[in-house]
Amino acid sequence: MMLSPQAARMGTVWTTLRKIGPASRFSLPKKKLLRTDLGGRRHSLLASSTVRWQSTQTTLYDSEDDLDYRSKGLASAAALRVSTSATLADDLWKINLHRGNDNAWLTGPRKAEEWFTGLAPNECPGVDEHGIIRSLPLPTLSAVTRQSAKDYFNNSWTLYETLFAGLKGEEGFYRPPPHGLRHPQIFYYGHTACLYINKLRVAGVLSKPVNPYFESIFEVGVDEMLWDDMHKNDMLWPMVSEVHAYRKQVYQTVMEAIETHPSLDDSQGPVHVDKAHPMWALFMGFEHERIHMETSSVLFRETPYYLVQRPDHWPPLHPSATGKSTRRPPPTSKPVRGLDYPPNPMIAVDDQDLTVDLGKPAHFPSFGWDNEYGERKVDVPPFMASEYMVTNGEYWEFVADGGYRNAEYWCDDGWAWRTHRNMKWPFFWEPAGPAGSHEYSLRTIFEIIPMRWDWPVDVNYYESKAFCRWKTKKEGSPTSKPYRLLTEAEHHLIRNSDSNLAAARKDFTADKVMVTTGHDFSRGESGANLNLAYSSQNPVDHFPPSQTGHRDTTGNAWEWTEDHFNPLKGFEVHHVYDDFSTPCFDGKHSMIVGGSFMSTGDEASVFARFHFRPHFLQHSGFRLVASNYEAPAKHLYAGNFEGQAAARDATAVEDTHTLRENNENVYETNDSLHMYLGLHYPSSGKEENLSPIFPHDNSPMHGVGFPQRVARALVSLLPEKARPKRALDVGCAVGGASFELAKTFDKVDAFDFSQSFVNAAKRMQANEEIRFRVPVEAELYEEVRAVHEAGTTEQTRKRVNFFTGDACKLRDMAENGLLSKELYDGVIMSNLLCRLPDPMACLEELPSIVKKDGVVVMVTPFSWLTEFTPRSKWLGGFNDPVTKEPIYSKNVLRTVMEYNGFEKVYEEQMPLVIREHQRKYQYIVSEATGWRKTD
C-alpha cells in the first residue's frame, strides 16, 4: 500500500486517504476491503478487477496546488490491486511488471549513455586505466573545494548506478528478497537520491522539493524488526524509467548546489565543513549512499542468479576466486583443514596496555555519523582471539556435523529464526551435489563460483553464536569460559597499530581511507580488502598480520561482536538526521566492526560504528574469542537481542542518571527505583516529617497519588454489579496502582519489564521494610520508609500477582500462561504507551485479553522520544510530509482503539508531579482515557 512514510509508520491508511472524496481527480472503483492486522502486521488491501494502472505518474501536474490531490490520488491508485492474476499475497509484487517498455531496456548490458544519470564510469573520478571504477578516499573536510565535492559526489553516484546496472530486466527491481524483510530494489534505487534532496532541504541548502511524491515514498527505509515481519512489499511502485528520470533531476539539482551555493565558495581558498556547516548534509548524503551501496549489494547476492549480470566497469573478484594468486589446490567438495583452509590458532592478547579509548574527536576532518562521536574508556582483560576469521572450511565442519539440526547450539530466538527460514547451511552457499552430500558452491554478488573454503564465512549473529557453542562442546575452550565473539574494544586492540584509533587521533592520515583509493588499498604491509579494492572476499591468510598476529582485522568481511549498538558518553544527534542512530539503541542491534570488501568512505574508517539486527544478513562473519573474564561488551539491557527494549522516564541517552552501563536497564538503576517508590507510595515520609512536595502556598498536591488515581478511574467506569473478578496492571512499576486495584478486584495481575521494580513490589506485598532516598538538594537526600496507602490490608495485598513481562507481547504472554486464561474485566496502562518500543504491537493485542464490556484505562502524556520509541513507531506528533497536516497521537489512538472494538467512555486531563529535589518538580499533564470493549 502506498502511503506517506508517517502513515506507513502507523500502519494505517486513514492519514493519507482520509480526505479522498468526490473532489479527487482519481475516483476509486468499487472495491472489497480485506483486513488482516493493524500496525506492522495489519494492513489493508484494496482489491479490484479493473485494468492495471499503466504508471504511478499517470498525469503530470502544472502547479504545486495539485500536490495534495496528486499524492493522495496516487496513493489510492497504488493501493489498488488491479490485476486479477496476483491473487496470492506472495504474488502481489507482480502487479509492478509489464506496465511499459522497461523490461526490454533493462535486459542485457546497459548502454552508458542511456543508463547513467551522472557521469559514465569511464569518465568518472576513481576510474583506472582499465576502465574499472573504485572508491575515492574519504574527503578531508578541513579543505573542501567545489571540485573535490563534485569529484566525490560523482564517484559515489556513479558507483551506485554501476551496481544497479547489475540487475537484468525489470523483475529484479520489484521481486522482494527471499526473506521478505526488505524493500525491493526499486526502493533503494530511488531512496539515496531522495535523501540528498530531503536532507539538503532540512539544512536550508535547497528551498523546494524535486518530486514531493517520490520524496515521500522513498524516504523511509526498513529496519528488519523481526525475522518474520513480511509486510513490506504489498505496493505498486513507480516504474524504473520514472525513477531513472527522477535520479537525473536529483543529480542536476545536487550538482548545481555544489557549483553555486555560497557556503562552498572557495574563491578565497578551501572551505572548512563541520557539523554546523549547511553542506554537512551534502557529505551526509554521500556516506548514506555508500551505506546503501553495500546493503544493496547484499540484496543482489540474495537475488535469483538469473536476474543479475556483472556490470561493465565493476571491480573484479579477488584473483583467488578463479584459482589465481592462491597457494592452495582447486577446492574440493569436502574440505581438509591445512589443505583447503588454514588451521586457526588462538593468539593471546595479554602483554600490552589493554585500555581502549573509543570515540571520534569532534574536530576530526572527515564526515562522521552521530554515534561515532563521544568518548568511553574501556579496560579490557586479557583474552585470546583466533588468528583468522572463521572460514567456510571451518564452518563446513559445523554444518556437516548437524549444527543446523541441533537446537542445543542455538539461543531460543536463533533457533526460531533458523526453523522459520528452514536454514540448513549459510545462505550464500549453493548446494552443488545430492542432498546430504554437503557439497557446495559459493554465491558472490553476481556469480556462482567454486567454493572457496579459505574465505571467511558469511553468517548472521545467531549462526556465529551457534558455532561458538558447537566448538566449545566439541573441542572445549582454552579458557575457563566458552568461546564467544569479539567485542568492540577487543577489535581495536588487534587492529594494525599504524592505523588504529590512537594513531588516527595523532595524524588523520593514519585513518587509511582518508588518503587511499580503492585501487591502492590492498597494497603494502597494512593492505586490506576495503574501499572496493575487489568485489569479493579473499583468503583469510592473504594479507599480512597486525602487530598482535591477527589477520583481516580490517576489511574482507565485517565481524559480529558481543556489543549492543550503543551511544558513547556525550552522544548528540545531528539535527539534519536526528533518528539515524537513536532508534537502534534498543538492545536489539549488534555492533559489527572492521568493514567488508564493499565498505567505502566512512564505513571503511577506523572510527566507524555500525550495527545490524542478529538475523540480518550482511557481508559479515566472525572471529573466535576466549577469555577467563567476562566479555568487556556494552549491553544496553540485560540479555542479548530479545525482549522489550523500552526504558522509562529518562531524557538523556547517557549521563550520570541514565547510564546504561554494566548491562543495566535504564530503569534498573537505584535512582529510578527510588523515584518510583516515592511516586507510588506518597504517604511515605510522614514518619520522617517529610512531605512529597515542599510546603508552600498553592502547592500542587493534586498531582500526588497518581497511580492510585489511575486505578480509581478504572474502578469508576465499571458497571454497578457484582464485584469484578480480574484486573491487569500493564507496566505496574513498583505496584502502587496494583494494590489500589486489589481493593476492588478479586485478582490483580501486574507486570513490568523491570525485574528490580517487580522485586520491590513483591517486597511491599510481603510488608518488608524498604527504605529509599528522597532528593533534597544536590547530593543531599533524606532516607524514608516506603509506606502503603490507607486501606491496603494484608488481604488486599494477597490479591496481587506480580511478575516480569513485555507489554509488546501480550498475546505471547497469554499463550505462555503468564496472563490469566480468563479475560480481564479491567486493564490500566499508566504513562507507558509512549515509552514502549512498539506501542502499536501493544494496542493491537489488547482485544485478545479483555472481555466484552471490559474497560481499559490508558494514561499517557504522548511524550515521544526516540531514545525509547523509534520514530517509525510514534503514533503521532509530526506533520504528514505529503498533506502537511499535523498528526496527533490522540486522534490516532482513538482510531486504533475503535478499530479494535473499543468505544471511548471517559476522558480526563490527569496531572502528575515528579520530584527532582525539594525545590524542583516535573509537572506533567497526562491524558487519561477509558475504553469499553464492545465486541
Buried (B, 14 or more C-beta within 10 A) or exposed (E): BBBBBBBBBBBBBBBBBBBBEEEBEBEBEEBEEEEEBBBBBBBBBBBBEEEBBEBBBEEEEEEEEBBBBBBBBBBBBBBBBBBEEBEEBEEBBBBBBEBBEBBEBBEEEBEBEEBBBBBBBBEBBBBEEEEBBBBBBBBBBBBBBBEBBBBBBBBBBBBBBBBBBBBBBBBBBBBBBEBBBBBBBBBBBBBBBBBBBBBBBBBEBBEEBBBBBBBBBBBBBEBBBBBBBBBBBBBBBBBBBBBBBBBBBBBEBBBEBBEEBEBBEBEEEBBEBBBEBBBBBBBBBBBBBBBBBBBBBBBBBBBEEEBBBBBBBBBBBBBBBEBEEBEBEEBBBBBEBEEBBBEBEBBBBEEEEBEBEBBBBEEBBBBBBBBBBBEBEBEBBBBBBBBBBBBBBBBBBBBBBEBBEBBEBBBEBBBBBBEEBEBBBBBBBBBBEEEEEBBBBBBBBBBEBBBBBBBBBBBBBBBBBBBBBBBBBEEEBBBEBEBBBBBBBBBBBBBBBBBBBEBBBEEBBBBBBBEBBBBBBBEEEBBBBBBBBBBBBBBBBBBEBBEBEBBBBBBBBBBBBBBBBBBBBBBEBBEBBBBBBBBBBBBBBBBBBBBBBBBBBBBBBBBBBBBBBBBBBBBBBBBBBBBEEEBBBBBBBEEBBBBBBBBBBBEBBBEEEBBBEEBBBBBBBEBBBBBBBBBBBBBBBEEEEBBBBBEEEEBEEEBBBBBBBBBBBBBEBBEEEEEBBBBBBBBBBBBBBBBBBBBBBEBBBBBBBBEBBBBBBBBBBEEEEBEBBBBBEEEEBBEBBBBBBEEBEEEBBEBBBBBBBBBBBBBEBBEEEBBBEEBBBBBBBBBBBBBBBBBBBBBBBBBEBBBEEBBBBBBBBBBBBBBBBBBBBBBBBBEBBBBEEEBBBBBBBBBBBEBBBBEEEBEBEBBBBBBEBBEEBEEBEBBBBBBBBEE
